[in-house]
Amino acid sequence: MKRLLLEKLLHWKAKKKRKPLVVDGARQTGKTYLLKNLLGSTFEHTLHLDFLENPDLSEAFAASLTPEDVISNLELLTGQVFNRDKDLLILDEIGECPRAITSLKYFAEKAPEMFVIASGSNIGLLKSFPVGKVEQHQLRPLTFREFLWASGQPMLTKAFESQANSPAAHTKLFEQLTDYYFTGGMPEAVAAWFELADISILERVDAVSTIHSDLVEGYKRDFGKYSGKLDAQLIESVFTHIPSQLSAVFDDSVKRFKFKGVYDSRSRYADFESAISWLHRCRLTLQNYPVEGSPRSPLAAYKKDNKVKLFLFDVGLLNHMLGTNYKEIRLQGYEYKGYIAENFVQQEWAAQGVEPSFSWGDARAEVEFIIANDAGQVVPVEVKSGKRTRAKSLQSYVAKCNPHKTIKLTGTQGSSVLEKEHIVMPLYYAEYVLGVV
């Protein structure tokens, strides 16, 4: 299963000297497969250590943390010879071994020629980290582009990557987008969807739904395991209420997260701040901050922490937690499809490093996203999930802020490539928005 992040990892490998690499991401997003199978296949030998599966490997880091001593200890514990000039060392679930985390500093300082990568699903929760001594990347669920790669349809992938603007391409790509809304980007769900293509649609749907259910229950178990002094029930309550908070909005854009009714006797942002932060550091949520008035760059200067929109990190899990069935999604007949599209856009941008994102609100008008380009110009991006493209909120933004350009993401084929000011793009091209702002 091809992943976009592999290109950056290969660039890291090609350097003459390098810092240890850290790959962060939610559980089951494919970190081990990416490192061991995809990147690992480019090395003659890979030494893969999983501290969660084999806690005894922590003994290699119990005494001296110099690279020479650590490697010698690992050779003794694993019975494998390690070539520090050619081989790849993967420290998986490194959060389970604090001493291994500290060792990354010494690998950076004393052995920059070595190929050392750490990964884990709770890296964002670590209390200490060798800041400035590692190169960090995040692995998100599969993007829509990666979903197309997994589909095994090279001509459709070619149409997507060339941003084809034809009726035939639009029909096929929108069909794939609605499938993606159902499966999401979790690797196991995507693999099952395409591997079971020859059986009945009911069996395919059931298989993916079972995977989604297992993933959600696994995350809930993690709340108790890794929450520490925080209230695990509070974390779970915020997590499970995100879909219902989103689905409470039918016609307009998603509003900020509402706290009333989420947890008994708690109704203020301060009551939920720790849980919201915990979920975000575990990469299970995506954040969007509404900005009022006439937005200016940098947008982060205008955000208010207690006014935040929370999206789930995967649109497939969002639909699963809502109980939306595959037929509803295919028919585009479910009443909350607008925020599903918003979650998709947020997810596509997060995979490119845009997170948190920002939206705009003024009185009763709201534009789903605003984004600043390299010149500091702020561009509004309106999201319309269906074929109706009239956007009153966008008109309000134009009247108030006079932007040099507007963008609408819709269920239609899109505007001509000659249009440069009021651009309409199909939703499935969301990742390309960042290149035209």
N, C-alpha and C positions, 0 to 999 in steps of 0.2 A: 504494500500500500504506500504509494508515493506521498511524501510530505514536503511542503514548501520550505520548512525550516532546514532541511538537509543542505540546501545550497549555502546557507550561512555557516553550517557546521563544517562543510568542506573548505570554505574560505578560512576558517579558524585552523583547520588541519594544515593548510598550505603555508601558514606563516612559519618563518624560521624560528622565532621565539614566540611563546604564547602563554597567557595566563590560563589556569584551570578554567574549564567551562562549567557553568551551572545551568541546568535546564529545569525550570520550574513549571508547574502545571497541575491542574486538578487530577485526582485519581482517575485512572483508566482513559486518559487522553492519548495514550500511545507512546509515552516517553521511553520505556524500555525497548519497545520494538524499533523506534527511531534510532536509538543509540546502538543497540546490540545487533540488529539485523541490517538496517540501512547503512548507517555510518560504519558499523563494525565490519561490514563486508568489504570495505575499502582498505582494511588492515590485514596483515598476514595472521595476526593473533590478537585476540581480545580477552582480557581478564575482567570478568563481570562479577562484582560482589554485590550481594543484596543483604543489607543489614537487618531487614525485617524478616527475611526468610532464614538467615543464618546469623543470629546475634553474636556467636562466638568469634566471628571475624573481627569484632571490635578489639580483640586481644592484640592485633597487629599495630594498634595505635595507643596501647596502654602506657608505653614508656616513651622512648624517644620519638619525635615527630619529624626527624629529618627524612627526606625522601629515600636515602639509601637504607636507613633502618626499617622504614615502613615497607619498602619493596622486599627486603630480605625476610621480614616477618610474614608477608603475604605469600612468598614462595614456600616458606615452611608450612603455613597453614593450608594452602591449596594444593601443594605438590606440583605446581606449575612454574616453569622458568619464564621470567618476564624480561624482555629486552626493552630497556628504558628509552632507546633511540627509535624503535620501530613499532612497539606494541601499544595498544589502547587500554587504559585502565578506566573502568566504569565503577563509580561508587554510587550504587543505587540505594534509594531510601536513606540517604545520608543523614537525614534528621534523626534517625534512630541511634546515631553514633556521634555525640558532640565532639569527641576528640578527632574524628575524621574531618569534621568541619574545620576545626582549627588547623589541621594539617595542610589545608589548601593554601594557606599563607606561605608555608615553607616550600611547597611545590612551586609556587609563583616566584619566590625569591631565589631558591637554590637549584631548581630544575626546570627552567622555562622551555627547555627542549622537549620535555615529556608531554605525552598526550593523556591528560587527566580530565575526566568529566564526572561531575556529580549531578545527581537528579533526585527528585523526591516530590511527594504530593503535599508535604507540610512545610516546605522551605519558607513560605511566607510567615510562618508562626515562630521561626527561630528567634531566640532572644539575643544571640550573638552571631555575627557573620563577618567574614574577612572582607570588609568593604574596601574596594579599590584593588583587591588582589585577585579578582575573578572576572570573567566575562559572562554576563547573564543573558539568558533568553527564556521566553515563555512558550510553551506548547499548548495551544488551544485545541478544541475539537476541530475536526476537518472543516475547512471552508467549503464554499460551494464549488470553487475550482477543484479542490482536492476530491470532492464528491464526484465530480465529472470524471476525473482521472480514474477513480475506483470503478466507475461504471463500465469501463472498457469500450467506450464509444469514441474512437479517435476523431471522427469527422465532427461530432458534436463538440468535442473539446476544442477542435480547431476553430469552429465557429465562435465559441465563447472567447477564446484567446485573441481572435481577430476583431472582436466586438461586432460581429455580423449584425446587420440591421435589415433583415428580410423577414417576410411573413413566415416562411418555412422554419427559419432559425428561431424565431420568436415562439412559435408553437411548441417546438421540441424543448427549448430551454425552459419555458414556463412550466411544462409538464415535469421536467426534472426538478425545478424549484419547489413545486408542490410536494413532490416525493421527499425532497430534502426537508421541508417543513415537518414532515412526519418522522423521518428517520433521525434527523439531526446529524451531528457530526461526530458522535462517539464512535471510535473505530470498530468496536465489536458489533454495534447496530448496523453500521454501513456495510461491513463485511457480510453479515447475515442477509441483508437486503439484496445484495447482488449475487451472492452465492446460491440463494434459494430462488433465483429468477425463473426457474423452470417448473416450480411447483405452483399450487393454487395461490391466488392473492391472499386468501384468508389465512393460509398457513404462514405466508411471509409476514403478514401483519402481526399475527400472533407471536411469531418468533421474535420480532423486533420489540413488541410490547413487553414480552417477558424480560428481555435484556434491559429495557428501560426501567422496569419495575425493580429488578435486582440492583441496578445502579443507584436508584434513589434510596433504596433501603440500605445500601452500603454506605452512602454518604451520611445517612442518619446515624448509623452505628459509629461512624467516625466522630460525630459531634461529641459523644460521650467519651471516646478514647483520647481525643486531642484537645478538648476544650479547657483542660486544666481547671483553674479556679472560676472560670466563667460558667454561667448557667446553661447547661447543654439543652435543657428544655426550651429556654428562651431562643437559643440559636436555631433549634429545629422549628420553632413557631414562626420566626421571621422567614426562614427558608421556605416552609410550606405555604406561607401566606403570599408570597410573591405572585404566583399565578392568579390567585383570587383578587389581589390588589389590581393587577393588570386587567383582568376580565371585568372589573367593575366599570370600566370605561368602554362604551359601545361606539359612539359616533366621533368623539373628539380624540385628541392625542392623549397619550398616557400622562397622568398627572404625577406629582411627587408621591413617594411612598406615604401612605396614611397609617398612623400608628394605633388609632383607636380600634379596639376590638381584636387586636392581634394577640394580646397576652393579658390575662386578668390583672386588673389594678394598675396597668401601665399604659400611658397614652402620649408620652412626650418623647421627642427624639433622644434626649439624654438617657431615657430608660432603655433604649435599644442600640445606642451608639456602639457599645462593645460587641454586640452580636453582629451588627451590620459590618463592622470592621473585620471581625473574625472571618465571616463568610467571604468577604472580598479578598482578604489575604490568602485564603485557601483557593482562590480563583473560581469560586462557585457562583459569583454574581458579577454583574457589570454595572457600572454607575454612570448616571447622566445627571448633570446639574443644570436646572433652569436659570437663565439669565434674563433680567428684565431691562427695560429701557432701550437705549441705543448701545448695543454691545461693541466693545473694543478689544483689540488684542493687547496683552494676552488674556484669553477668556478665563483662565484659572483665577485671575485676580478678582473676579466678580462672583465666584461661587460662594454659596452658603451651605455649610456642611449639613445643616438640619433641613435643607430642601433638596432632596435627592430622589431621583427615580432609580429603582432597582429592577434590573432585568436578569433573567437566568442566563448562565453562560452557554446554554445549549438549547436551541429552539425545539429540538425533538423531545427533550425532557420536559420542556415547558408544556407542549401539547399533551404529553403523557400525563403530567400532573393535573391538567385540566380535564382529562378524560375525553379529549377530542378524538373522534375516530377517523380513520384514513379516508373513508368515503366523503365525510364532511369537508375535509381538507381539499380533496380532489375537485369537489363541486364548488369550492369557494363559497359555501353557503353558511358558514358559521359566523356568528355575529361579532366575534372578537378578532376577526382577521387583521384589522388595522394594527393592533399592537403586536401581533405575530410578525408582521412585516417589519415593524420597528425593532423588535428583538433581533431579527435576522440581520438588519443593517448594522446594529450595534455590534453584533457578533462578528460580522465581516470586518468591520473597522478595528475591533480589538485585536484580531489576528494580525493586523498590520501595525499594531502599536498605538492606536488611537483609543486610549481608555485612561481616565474617564472621558466621556464626550459631553457636549453641552447642547441645550435647547434654548428656545426663546419664548417668552410669554409676555403678553401685554393685554390687560383687561381680559376679554374672553377669547382672544386670539392666541394660538400657540403654534410655533413651527417646531417640528420634531427634532431637528438638528441644526446647529450652526457650527461652522468650522472656519478657522483662520488659515489663510495660505501663507506662504513664505514671505510675502510682502506686507503681512499684517492686515490684509483685507478680510473682512468677515463675510462668508457666503452662507445664505440660508439654504437648507436642504429639506424639502417637504416630502413626506412619504405617503403615498396613496396606494393601498394594496390592490384596488380593483381598476377598472377601466375608466372610471370617472376621475378626471384630472383637475377639475375646478378646485382651486385652493384659496378660500377666502382669507385664511390666516396668512398665507404667503403674500397676498395682496396688501394686507395690513402692514406686514413687515416692510414691503417695498415702499409703501407710502410714508412710513415713519423713518426708515433707515437708509433708503436710497442705495441699495447695494449695487456694485458694478456687475453682478451676475447672480442668477438664481438657478437652482437645480430642483427638479422634481423626479422622484423615483416612483414609478407607477407600474400598473399591470399591463400597460400598452407597449407597443413596439418602440416608441421613442421618437424624438425629433431628428431632423436631418443633421448630418455631421457638420453642415455649414452653419448651423445655429451656434452662436457663441455667447449669447447673453442670457437667454431664457431656455435653458437646456432641459429636455425631458429624456430620461433614461429608464430602460426597463429595470425592475427591481433586481433581477439576477445579475446585473452589472454593478451592484453596489460597491464592490471593491475598487472599481475604476473611478469612482467619484473623487477620490483623493488625488488623482492625477489631473483633474480638470478644474479644481477650485482656483 
